[in-house]
Amino acid sequence: MCGIAGCVVSSPGVVRREWLSSMAASLAHRGPDDSGFLQWSSGSPSAGRSPDLPPGQVGMVHQRLAILDLSEHGWQPMRSHDGARHMVYNGEIYNYVELRDELVRAGHQFRSSGDSEVLLAALTEWGPAALNRLVGMFALAVLDTERRTLLLARDPFGIKPLYYATWPGGMAFASEIKALLELPDVSRRASLRAVHDYLRGGALAGNDDTFFADVHQLAPGHFVTIALDAPERFTAHRFWSPPVERDLDLSFAEAAEQLRELFVDSVRLHLRSDVPIGTALSGGIDSSAVVAAVRAVGGADVDIRTFSYIADDPALTEEHWVDLQAGAASAKSTKVCPPVGDLVRDLDRLIRVQDEPFGSTSIYAQYRVFGLAAEAGVKVMLDGQGADEMLAGYQPYVPARVASLLRSGRPGAALRLARAASRNPGSAGAATISGKGAMSLLPAAAAKLARERFGTDNGADRWIAAEWFAARNISPTMPRADNSLSAALLRDFGRDSLPGLLRYEDRNSMAFSIESRVPFLTTQLAEFVFRLPESHLIDRDGTSKSVFRAAMRGLVPDSILGRKDKIGFATPERQWMQALRPWVGNVFADADAAAIPVLHLAEVRRELDNVLDGRSAFGWHVWRWINLIRWSELYAVDLTSAG
């Protein structure tokens, strides 16, 4: 796990040393254990631990967080045995042991005992076809001096970030946006579409874009091959995507058994490390399953450490469930319950950590959990991210399942599911929504969440400067047409939910020089789950993750598997905002805030007072105002000439 960056300029240009130095400094938190630099134009590259190298056409940076093979043999930029390829890489390849054995049989020799050299050898042996053979997370850059190309690739799920920017005659890449903003040819113009969609409905920038008009992402599961003489022109190629057909003909019991085997084996691979490992434990099913699987794989002698956020609101706390799972796994549990004042103290750093606006203060709860782990000397954390988007763990997936039943001509089953789900916790009575040619009773809470998550937002035009956006050809996007469960899961998995959650987790963990691992996210596990029948995910009474609950019987306590509520790292945001009222008022009174053209600040202040005084319900839009204003100030974002 590391930070990587680099620049390519077309001949006869050179990559300036100060560019590499600034980029490396901005990524130092991602890899505080060592530094590496490379410059190349022709002949043999110059490499070392200092950026003071002869300028070249290609420059590369690596900040190392040593996890596997802590010796000098893991240093990067790493050179292939034939001297033709040089790699900087961020991530972990968990099946490196098996790949190494195969490559040895093919004639490769290895100096190190870690995964980086195995990855470089695999790319040398198989080219981009190697990417589909990797079990792990990665963002990588490989300079091929013989072919005069640069290969960039990102793991199938986008667990590890890879950003890039181009300009006439040049391009640069980096693990974080802040590194690219160090370059003179990368502006701080905001992306109007990203800002609009964030303010209106909380949407984050898509898999190809960011909140900065000049900065883009390599999408998950893609690679590019860049010709060094035309570095600003390239085309991305997809090497993996989740299946779209649910064609596995397995009984529920067979599916649960196979899912258990796949998940436990994934946890086994994710435990490969030469440094201490901990787990994030919220008390929900997913994180509890990770902790339980660690115990099942490691046996009675393995030392398990869990780290948890505990809300000080009785309606939001999951401390009982945290204690139950930690006790069942004989784990050492450490908790954090931050007071409201800490948010004010840490907010500016959190915004700088994230680089882009984020959705809610639950991100701060996660940030504090990683800080807690760092204080305990833990360098690797396991987390349950990704399970909800594969296994239908959110309440809005219930109406999506109802929509699927209606589309398949089963209105009776749809009605029975809606009625049964209305009795689950969090479902207050029933609401009427329209299906295609039918009316269905749905839980009011689930219907509300569905509108927020899968549909359009509510009356935001009161405070958003809609006319300002319209004058720049930015208007609300059309509602999504297909709200079936499978379509909703694929959208959330690939675009609307998981990419943002992985971004938050990567930045929060790396801010404390911690590698965060997500054992639910392997291609083998994802391909299996996405091919299961929808009925295996949500059962007849609206219980989510039905097949996974069955798969974890005997590992996770039954009382946790029987939970119907879902809290996660929920924070008492309204109470926090009320306690922070003087500080929030100062944010909106600031002269810089008054100059932001995307908001009607008079309406914002009026609505804010109504929320804080209890006359209006608290909503995520309040946090989005605060976050956007502080982000634009801290990053000196150009909103007036935005792209």
N, C-alpha and C positions, 0 to 999 in steps of 0.2 A: 504494500500500500504506500503510495507516494504522491508527489506532485510532479507533473511533467509540463514542459512548454518548449516551443521552438519557433523559428522563423525561417522562411525561404524567400529569397529575392532572386529575380531573374538576372542573368549576367548582363552587364558587368558590376551589378550592385554588390554590396556586402552587408552582412548582418553586424550591426554595431555592438560592441562589447557591453555598453551601458544598457542596451535593450535586454540582453540576457541577464545581466546583473539585477536589473529592476524586476524582471519577471521572477527570477529565483527568490528574491527577497519577499515578494508578495505571496509566494507559495511555501515559505519556510515552515509554517505550522503544519503543513501536510507531511513533511519529511524532515524532522529536525536531527536525524541521526547522521546524515552525510549529504554532501552536495556533489554534483558532477556536471561538467560542461563539455561541449564539443563544437568545433568549427570546422567546416570543410568546403573546399571549392574544387580541388582536384588532388590526385595523389592520395597520400595517407592523411586522415583527419588528425587534427590536434585535439587532445582531450586532457582534462585535468580537473582538479577541485576548485579552480579559480576561473573566472570569466576572462582573465587576462591572457587570451589566446590570439594568435593571428586571425584577423577577420576573414570570414569566408562567405560563400553563397548560402550555406545552410548552417544554422546554429541550433543546438539542442541543450535543454536544461533538465536536470533530474534532482529532485529533493527526496531523499530516501527515508522511509520509515521501515526499519528492519524488523521483519516478522519471521521469515524463513531464511535459513543460512545467514546468520548474523555476521559472518566473516567478510573479509575484503572481496571474496569471490562473488558476492552479490552486488558489487558496485556497478552503477550505471552512469553514463551510457555504456551499454554492454556490446562488445564486439563479437561477431560470429567467428568461428574457427578459421574460416577461409578469408577473413578480413574484409569481406565485401559488404556486410550489413552491420548496422549500428542501431541499437534499440533503446528507447526510453519507454517505460511501462509503468502503469499504475493499476494495481489490483492484486488478485491472487488466483492461481489456477489450482484448484483443489485436487484434480486427478493427475497432477504432475508426476506422481510416482508411477502410475500405470503408463503414462505417455513416455516417460523416461525409459522404462523397460523396452517398450516397442522401438524407440529410437536407437537404443543401444544395439538391438538386434539388426537394425538397418545400417549400423556402422558408425553411429555418432559416439563421440567421447565427451565426458563432462568433467569440468574442474570443480563445480559447486555442488551442493546438496539441496539447493532450493528450486523454485519454480521458474525463475526468470530465464535461466539458461535453457531450460526445457522448452519454454515458450519460443525463444529465438530459434532453437533447433527445429521445432515443429514447423515454424513458418518457413525456414530454409528448406525443409524436406517436402512440405506439402503446399506451400504458398497459401493464398487466402482460404483454400479448402480446409486448412488446419483450424480455422475459426469455429467451424461446426463440431469439432472434436473436443473442444475445451469445456470443462465444467468449472465455472468460476465467473469472476467479474473482472473486467479489464477495459482500459483505454490505453492504446499503444500507438507508437510512431516508430517506423523502421525505415531508416535511410539505406537505400541500395545504391552504392557508389558505382557499380558496374552498369546498371540499367538507368542510372540517374533519375531515380524516382523516390518518392516518399509515400509509404503506406500508412494510412491512419485507419484505426478500427475501434469499434466500441461494442461492448458485450450485448447480448440479445435483449436484455431488459433495461439497459441504461443505468445500471447500478453505479457505474463509475462515469463521471462526466468527461466530456471532450468538446470544448468550444473552439471556434475558429473565426477569423476575420480575414477579409481579402481587401486588396487595394491594387491599383494598376502596377503590375510588375512584382507583386508580393503577396504573401499570406503568412499567417501565424496561427498557432494552436496552443491551447493551454487547458489545464485542469479546472481553472476558475476564471470567471470573467474579469476579475480585478487584475489579473496578470496581463490580459490583452489591453486593458485600458491604460497600461503603462506605455504603450507604443504610440508614437506621434501620428500615425496614420489611422488610428482607431478613435472615432469621435464618441462623445457621450450623448449623442442624440437618442431620445427615447423612441421606442416603437409605439406609434399611436394605437395600433390595433391591440397590442398587449396591454397598454394602460387602460384603454376603453373596456376591454373584456374583463379585466381585473376589477375595475371599479363597479361595473354593472353586475357582475355575477360571481366574482371571486376567481375567475378562470386564470390559470397561469399560462405563460407563453407555451406554444406548441413544441413538439419534439424537434423542430428544425430551427426555431427562432428563440429569441430572448426578449427581455424588456429594453434592450439596447438595439437600435436599428442596425448598427454595424457589426454586431456580434451574433453568430449563429451557433447551432449545435449540430454535431454529427448525430443523426438519429440512432436510437438503439437498434442493434442488429444490422448495422451498415458498415461498409468500409469504402475508402476512396484510395485511388492510386494517382498521385500528383506528379506530373512531369516537372522537373526542376526548372526548365526553361520557360514554362508558362504556369507558374504556381497559382495564379488567381483563377484558373479555369479547370474544373474537374467535375466529375459526376459520381454521385454516391450509388453504391450497389447494395441491395439487401441480401444478407446471407441467412437470416432466420426470421420467421414470424410464427405466431401461434396458430394452431389449426382452427379452421372455421366450421368444420363438420363434426357434430357430436355422434360419432359412428361406432363407439365401443359398445359391444353387446355383452355386458357383464351384469350379473346380478348385483344387488346392493351389497351383499355379504362378500362377494368376490372382489368388488371394487374397493371396499373398505380394507380388505386384507392386502391387496396390492398397494394401495395408497399408504398404508402403514409401513410396508417394506421400503417403498421409495423414499418416504420422508425420513425414516430412521437412518437409512443409508446416506441420505444427503447430509444429515447432521453429523454422521461419522466423518464424512469427508471434510466438512466445515470445521472440524476440531483439529485439523492438522496445523500445528503452529509450534514455533520455538520460543514463544513468549506467553505470559499468562493470559487466559481467556475468561471473560465474564459473560453474563447474559442480562439483557434488559427484560424486566418482568413487570407487566402492567396488571396482571391478575386475570386477563382475558384468556380465551381458549388458545390463541396462537402462541403467545409468549410462554404460556404454561406448558404447551406441547413441546416447545424447544427445550425448556428446562428439563422436562420429564425425559425427553429423548437423550439429552446429554447424560443423565443418570443411567439410562438403559444401555447406552453405548459404552460409557466409561466404567460402569460397575460401581461397587460400593466404595472403592478407594479414591475415586476421582474427587477433587476439591471443586465444588460448584459455588460460585459467587454470583448473586443476583443484585441488580440495582434498579430502584423503583422511584417514581414520582408519586407522592401522596398529596392529594388535594385536601385543603383544610375546610372544604365545604362537605358536610355529611351527605349531601345528595350526590356528590361526585366522587367521593373517596372509594378506592378499591382496596384499601389496606387489608380488609378481611381476606380477600381472595389472594392477595400477594402473600400474606402469612400462611394461608392454607397450602399453596403450591410450594413455597419455600420449605415448609415443614415436611411435606410429602416427599420432597426430593432431598431432604437433609442438606439444604443449601444454606450458606451464610448470606443473610439478607441485609442490604444496606439501603436506606431510604433518604429521600430529600423532600422537604415540604417548604418551599421558598416563601418568605413573607412578601407582601405586595411591593414593599420598597425596593426589593431586589430587581424587580422588572424595570423600574426607572433607571437603576444603576447600570443594568446590563443591556438595555434596549439598543443603544447606539452600536455597541459591539455586535449584538446579534444581527442587526441589519447589515453591518459590514461583513459578517460571516456569511450571510445568505446571498449577498450580491444583488438580489432582486427582491421585490415585495413578496410577502408570504401571507397565508390565509388567516391565521389565528394565533393566539398566545399559547396554544397547545405546543407550538414549535419551541416555545421557551421552556416548557416542561421537559421536553426531550433534550434540549440543550443542557439543562441542569443535570439530567441523568448521566450524560456523557462526562460532564464535569466531575460528578461524584465518582465515576469509574476511574477517571484519570488520577484523582486524589488517592485512590486505592492502589495505584500502580498497574492498572490493567491496560493492556495495549490492543486487545482484540475483544469485540463484543458481538454476541449473536443476538439477532432480533427476528421478530415474526412478520416483518413487512412482506406484503404481496399476497398473503393468504386470503384476505377479504375480497380482493379483486379477482381471484381465481375461483374461490369457493362460495361466493355470494354471501358475504358476511354482513352487509349493510342492510338496514331496514328498507330502503327504496328498491331493493332487489325483489321484495315480495310483490309489489304491483307490477314489476317487470315480468315476474313469473306468471302472474295473472294474465298479462298481455300475451304471453306465449301460449297459454292455454286457450285464450280466445282465438288467436290466430290459427291454432290447430283444430278449431271447431269443437271445443270442449267447454261450452259456457257453464255447464253444471259443475264441472270440476273447478272452474275459475271462481264461481260463486262460493262453493264450499271452502276453498282455500282462503278467500277474502274474509269470510265469516270467522273461520278458525283463527286466522292471523289477528283479527281485531281483538281477540282476547289475550294476546301476548302483551307483556310489559311494554309500556311506551305507546300503546295503541289506545287512544281515547275515543271510544265509540266508533262510528263508521262515517265515511264521507262518500259522496257519489262522484265518480269521475267517468269519463267517456272512454270506451274501448272502440274498436272498429265495428260499428253497427250494434253495440251492446253497452249496457250500463253495469258497472260492477261495484259492489260494496267493498270499500277498502278501509283499513285503519286510518283514522284521521292523521295521526302522526306520520305514518308511512307515506300517505298521499302528499302531505306537506313537504317531507324530505324529497319525495320524488320530483315535485315541481322545482325545488331548489337545485337538485342535483342533475336531473335529466331534462328539465324544461327551461323555461325562461325565468328571468328574475322578476322581482316585484317593483313597481313604481319608482325605479331609481332615477327617472328623469327629473324628479323634483330637485335633486342636488347635483346630478352630473350635468356638465355643460354640453348637453346633447347637440345644441345648435353649433357649438364650436367644433365638435367632432364631425358633424354633418357637412360643414363647410370644407372639411378636409377629406370627404368621401369615406368617413368611418361611421357605420351604422350598425345596429344590432344584427347578429346573425340569425338565420332562420332556425326555428325549433327542429330538433331531430325527429326524423320520421319513424324509425324503427325502435320501439321501446321494449322489444322482447328481451328476455333475460340474457340469452346468448349475445345479442348485439350490445346490450348494456355492459356486460362483463368485458367484452373485447374493447369497447370504447374506454372504459375505466382502466383496464390493464395497459392498454397501449398509448392512451392519450390524456384522459381527463382526470385521473386520480393518481395512479401509481407513479408516473414520472415525477410529479411534484413531491410526493412523499419520499421518493428516493433522493431527490435533490436535497430536501431538508435534512435527511439522515446523513447523507455524505458530508454536507457542510458542517452540521452540528458535531459529528464525530471527529472529523479532521481538524476542527477548530481546537480540539484537545489532543491532537496527534493519536487518535484511536482509529483502528480499522474496524468498521462495522460490517458484519457478514449476515446474509439473509438466506438461510437454508431452504426456504420455500421456493426460491427463484433459481431453479435449474431447468434447462430445456426439457429434460426427461420428465421431471415432475409436472411442469406446465403442460406439456403435450398430452400427458395422461389425463390430467384434470379437465382440460378443455375438450376432450373427446368423450367425457362421461355424459350420460343423459341429464338434462336439467332436473329431472325428478330426484336424482341422487344428491343434488345440492340443496334444494329447498323441499322439505317434505310436506305432507298434506295439511299439517297444522301451522305451516309458515315458519318452521324452525330452520334457521340458516345452517350452512356447513354440515348438513346432516351426515353425509358420508364420512367427513373428517372426524366428527364427534364419535362415530362408530369406530373409526380406525384407531382412535386414541383410548378406547376403553381398556382399562387395566394399566395404563401408563399415567394418565391424568386423573385426578380425583373426580368421581362421578358428579359431585356437586358443581364443580367448575364446568364440566361438559354439559351440564343441564342448564347453564345460565341462558336466559333469553334476553337479558339486557345487554347493552354495549356502551361502554364509557370511554375506554382508552385513556390517553393523556388529556382528559378534559380539564379545563381550568375555569374557575369562577370569573368569567370575563366581565360580566356586568358589575360585580362587586369590586373587581380590580379597577375598572374604569371609574367607578364612583370614588374609590379611595384615592385614585390618581387625578381627581378632577382638576386641582390647581395646575398640575403639570400638563394635562391634556389641554386645558385652556390656553396655556402659554404656547403650545404647539400651534394652535389655530390662530393665535394673536400675532405670531411671528411675521415680520415683514416679508420674509421669503415665501411663507405660506400664502400670503395675500397675492403674490405674483403668479401663483399656479393657475393657469387658464382652464384646466380640465374640470374644475369644481366650481359650483356656485357657493362660495363660502358663507354667504348670508343664510342660505338654506341649510348648509352643513351645521352651522352653529345653532340654528333653531332646532334642528332635529337632534343634535347632540344634547342640548339642554332637556329636550323632551325625554330622551332615553335615560339620562342620568337622574332626572327627577321622577322617573317612573310613569310618565304619561304615555310613552311609547315603548313597545317591546324592544329589548336589546337584539341586535342582529349583527351579522358579520361585517356589514358595511361600515360600522363605526370603526372597527379595527383597520379596515382597508384605507379609510381616510388618513388615519394617523400614520400608518405604515408608509403609504405613498408619499406623504409630505416629508417625513423624516428621511426616507430613501432618496428623494430628489435633492434634498439639502446636503446630505452626507456625501453623495456621489457627484454633486454639481451637475445634475442631469439637465440636459437641454430639452425642455418641453415645448418651446416655442417654434423651433425649426425641426420638430420631430419627424421621423420617417414613417 
